[in-house]
Amino acid sequence: MSSRSESHTVPLSVLLKRELASERIERPEIVHGQASQSKKGEDFTLLKTECQRMVGDGVSTYSVFGLFDGHNGSAAAIYSKENLLNNVLGAIPLDLNRDEWVSALPRALVAGFVKTDKDFQDRAQTSGTTATFVIIEGWVITVASVGDSRCILEPAEGGIYYLSADHRLECNEEERERITASGGEVGRLNAGGGAEIGPLRCWPGGLCLSRSIGDMDVGEFIVPVPYVKQMKLSTAGGRLIVSSDGVWDALSAETAFECCRGMPPDAAAAQIVKESLQAKGLRDDTTCIVIDILPQEKPVAPLPPPKKLGKGVFKSMFRRKSSESSSYAEKEYIEPDVVEEIFEEGSAMLSERLNTKYPLCNMFRLFTCAVCQVEMKHGEGISIHSASSSPQRFRPWDGPFLCLSCQEKKEAMEGKRPSGDGHSSGSD
């Protein structure tokens, strides 16, 4: 979905070790701005810079940005804003170094999104929300998304990268097939006399999206499992735009970047919202966050002379490893300081997203649910692979494990048991 001319993915360990070896560990400056025009009052944002976590005897910082576009009320968007970050962090083991922590984010984001959805549905409220969630650690950007808000990147080198997926049924054939295979129906509103109007919707419920947080009245094949993408910027930096569909219904990615070029983030966000309203009018809540990731303006210290390493050492550093995971296959890679894709995955299947191979073998504790983090007694946990269609690869006693409640949630999302009776929401 990006403008990359080559589709290389590079092991995160290679990127971070190369960064350390080059003594380019100066963190970027993060500058952000936001703007919005409200029609329904259902868009909410989370803006947290300089978050801290302990790493050994020191402190590491990261930034978090979230956009939640609610529908059928604001309850799901508010709940997600207040709880999603803690649920993601709760799924990451303590005492990880920087390499391990960043590697753990994609899987922790999946667990955090599912836990947030499950906990909100337990409150028996019927609203729902999109979620576009951005975590910036150093030069690495990790984005998780459900729904139709979008996050796009323009690095300093040029080009546009799409860091989120569009989960509108109208434009996502793969999601339409997944929903019908899980027992849902996809179609347009029936206007009578055989006439169909409007965008494709999922029935029961009438939601235009295939993934969201909340929406307990629509059917559990509308899943909260996010598309996740990780990119590493060069030290030249770049600009992110995170906007709700009120912007993207009016502007292309190219127009969004072009209309605010050269502006600081706060003015840029306001300009993007202004351009959107001029193009389409205020038909929906329209929210935009602009984030600039900038190199620190400090003199560069001279590098020490490089140590001489034999050819065998270099080969061992970059040796290709045998793995079925295309996202983290080791590859020879020696180009310095460029924009690189680290990870991308969009499957809605928890058994694929919470597998034991990526990225840390010790990601999950044996007697803790991989989603909700509840402690379980010996023998209570259910392997996420218990009904795997690939018995040669996974055994029923292989972890990670789910508690009974999260296992039932997983089965409902996969259409393996009936979900609750749906009621029409006809939203978004």
N, C-alpha and C positions, 0 to 999 in steps of 0.2 A: 504493500500500500504506500510505499515511499518512492521518492524519485531517485533512489540509489541506482547507479549503473551496475553495481556488483552486489550480490546478495551474501557477502561473507558474514558469518557470525563468529565472534572471537571469544575464547574463554575469559571469564572475568578475572581469574587468577593471573592470566598472562598480562591483561591490561593493567591491573593494579601493581603487579610486581615490576612491570616495565616503568610505570609511573614513579615508583619508589626508587628504582635503579637510576632513573634520570634526575632524581631529586626535584621532581616537579610535583610536590605535594602541597603547594600553596593553594588554598581553597579559593573558589571564586567568590565574588561579591554578588549577592542576590538582591535585586531591586524589583519591587512589584507595585502594581497599581490595579485598581478595579473600578468598574462603572456599571451601572444598571438602570433600567427603566422598568418599573413594576406595573403589571396589569392585574395579576391574580395574587401577588404576594407569596408565591410558592418557590422562588429561587433563594437558596442560601449558600453562603461561601464559608470556607475555613481557610484562614491565612495564618500560618505559624512559621516564623523564621527563627533561627538560632535555637532549635530544639536541641537538648543535650542528652547524651547517654554516656555511661562510664565505660571506658575501654582500658583495662588494666589499671594503671595508676593515673591515667589521664582522662580527658573528656573529649568526645567527638561530637560535632554538631551536624545537624541536617535541617532541612526546611520541608514543610508540608503545605500543600494547597489542595483544597477540595471544592468542587462545585456540585450542588445537589439541586436538581430541577424537579420539584414535587408535582404530583397530580392527584386529584381527588382530595385536596387538602394538603396542609403543610406538615402533618405529623411525622411522616416517614423521613422527609428531608431534614427536619429538625433533629430527630432521633439519630439519623446517620451522621449528621454534623457533630453531634455530641459524643458519639460512641464508637464510630468506625476506627479512628486512629488507635484508641486504646485496645480494641479487639485485634487489630493488626499487630501491634507491639506485643500483645499478650501471647501471640502465636510464634514469637521469635525466642529461641533459647537465650538465656543470660550468658554473659562472659564470652561473646563472640568477638573476634577481631574484625577490623573493617571489611576485609575481603569476605569473610563468612557472613557478616551482617547484611551486606549488600546482596550477596548471593541468595540469602534466605528470604529476601523481600517478596519475590514473585509468589512463592508458595504461601507465605504468611498473609499476603493480600487476599488470596483465594479464601483461606480460612477465616480471615477477618470479615470479608464481605458476607460469607455464608452465615457466620455467627450473628452478625448485625441483622440480617434478614430474619433469621430464626427467632431471635430475641424480640424483634419488633412485632412479628406476627403473633407471638405469645401474648402481646398486649391487646389482641383482637381489634386492632384498628385497620381500616381498609384502604388507607391512602398508600401511595407508592412514590418512588423517586428514582431518577437517574443518579449516577454517581461517577464523577471523574476525579480521580484521586492521584495526586502527584507527590512523589517523594524525591528530593534532590539531596544527594550525599556526595560532596565533592563535585566532580564533573559527571557523575552518573545520574541519569534521570530515569526513574521508574514510574510508569503510569498504569493504573488499573481502571477499567471503565465498564459500566453497564448502562445501556440506554442510548440516547442520541445526542448528548452533549459531546463535544469533541476537544481534543488537545492536539495542537499541531506545533511543529518545531521548525524554525529557520536558523540553522547554524551560521556562524560568521562566514563560513566558506560558501554559503549559498545553497539553494535547493530547499525543498519542503519535505518534511517527514511527518507522516500521520501516526501519532502515538496512541490513538484510541480506535475502537471499531464502532461502526454505526449499527445498532441493533434494532433498527426499524424493519418491520416485516416487509415493507414495500420494496426495500432494496437489498435484502439479505436472504437469498434463496436457501442457503445452507441452514439458517435458523428456521425457516418455514418448514423444511423437511424434518428437522429435529422435533418441532412441536407436533406435527401431524403424526410422527412415529411414536410420540409419547402419549397420544390420545387426545390432543387438542384439535381444533378446527381453525382454519385460516380462510377468511373471506371478507368481503366488503359489506357495508350496511345494506340491507334490503329495503329499498324505498317503495316496494309494492309493485305489482305487475311485472315482476321479474327484473326490474331495474336495480342495479347496484351502484352505490355512490361512495365517494370518499376513499381513503387509503385502506390498505389491507389491515385487518384486525384479527386478533386471536379470540376465539370463542371457546368457553364462556368468558364473559367479561368485556370484550370489545376493546382491549388494549392494543395500541399500535406497535408496542415494543415487545421484543422477545426476551429481554433480560432487564431486571430492575431489582430494587430492594423494596420489600413490602408487597402490596397487591395481593393480599391473602385471599381476596374474593375472586380472583381471576383464574386460578388453577396453578398448581406448583410446577408445571412445565415452563412457566415464566420464571426463569432461574436467576439467582444473584451471583452466579459464577462469572467473574470478570475476565475480559480480555486483558492481557498484561504485556507490556512491551518495555524493554530496557535499552537505553542508548547511553553511550559515553561520548561526551563532547570533547573536542580538542580544547586546549587551553586558550583558544581564541574566543570561546563562549558561543552564545546564541540567544535567541528569543523564543519564548513559549507563549502561545495564545490558548487559553482555556475558555470556552464559551458555551452557553446553552443554545438550544436549537433555534431560539429567536434570532441569533446571529447567522447561523448556518443556513437557515431558510432564505436568507437574503443575500449573503455574501459567499463567494468562493474563498478558499484558503489564500489564493494569490492576491485577491482584492483586499482581504483583511490585512495581510502584511504590508501591501503597497500603500494603503491609505494612511498608515501611521508611521511610515518609515522616517527615521530620524527623530521621532518624538520620544520623550521619557515615558515610562510605563503608565503612569496615571493618565497623562494626556492621550497616550495611544489607546488605552481601554475606552476612554470617553469618545474618541474619534470613531472607533469600531462600532460602538453602540449607536452613535449618531448616523453613521453611514447605513447601518441596518435599518434604522427607523425611516430614513429618507427613502430607502428602496421598497420597504414593505409596510411601513406604518407599525404602530404598536399593537400587534395581534396577540402577543404572548409576552410573558416575562422575558426580558432580554438582559443577560448578564455576561460580562467579559472580565477575565483576569489576564493581565499581561505580566510576564515574568522575564526579566533580563538576567542572564547568567554571564557575568563579566569577569575578565581577568583583573586581579588586584593591580592597582597602579603603583607598583614598587619596583625599585631597581633590581635587576636580576643579579644574584651573586654568582661569581665565577665558579664553574664546575671543577671539581677535582679531576686530575687525570684519570681516565678509565683504567680499571684493572684488566690485565690481559687474561683472557680465558681461552682455553683450548677449544678446538672444533667440537670435541665430544661433549663439552659442557653446554655449548649452544644447542647441539642436537637434543640433549636431554631436556633442556628448558622448553623446547618447542616441539617435542616429539608428538606425533598424532597418536591419540589413544583410541582404543576400540570402544565405541559406545553407540547405542541406538538413539541417543538424544542428539538431534541435529543442532539444537540450540547451544550445546556446550561441547561439541566435538572439538578436540584439540587440533589446531591447524598451525602450520608454520606461518608466522605473521611478524614482519619486522618493520612495517611502515610506522614511523613515529607520529604521535600527536595528530591524529585525524579523527573525524567522526566515525564511530563504529557501533554497529548493532550488536547487542550482547544476548538478548533473549526476546522471544516472541511466542506466545501461546494463547489460543482462544477457545480451546475445547470446553464444552459445558459439562464434561464427565469428571466428577471428583476423583475417580480412581486414576485418571490420567494426570490430573493437576496436583494431586497430593502423593505422587508415587515416591518410592524410596531412593530412586537413583539421582534425582535432581532436587536441590543442589548439595544437600548435606546428608550424609548417612545417619547422623545423629540428630536430625532435625526434630524428631518426635520422641517424646518420652514414652516408655513402654506402657505405663498404666495411666496415661493421660489422653483424653479424646483429642484427636488432631484438629477438630473444628472448634468446639466450645471450651476446650482446655479443662474440663471437669476431671477430677481424679477418679479413677475406676479401680475396683478391686480386681485381684488376679482372676482371670477367666471371664470378666464381664465385657471386655472390649471385643468388638467385631471388626475383623480385618476389612479394610476398604476394598480388598481384592476377593472377598468371600464368594462373590458371584462372578468372578472374572471370566471373560470369554477366552482368555489366554492362559489356561492352566499350566502350560509348559513354562511360562515366564514367572507367574506368581502362584504362591501356595496360600491356602486359606489362613495359615498361621503367620504369614508375612505381614508386617506392619506397613504403614501406620494403622492405628485402630480408632474406631468410632464408638461413642456410647450408643445405647439403644435409640435414644431420641434423634441423634444426628444420623444414624443409620436409616431410620424411618424417613427422615428428611431427604437423604440421598436417594432412596428408592422412589419416593414420590416425584422428585425432580426428573428421574429417569423413566417415569411412567410405569414403574413396576408394582405400584399399588394405587388404588383410587385416591385422588386428592379430594378436598372438601368440595361441597356443592358450590358452584360458581354463581355469582350475582352480577348483573350488568354494571360495569363501571363506566364504559364508553368514554374513556379519557385518553388524553395524550395521543 
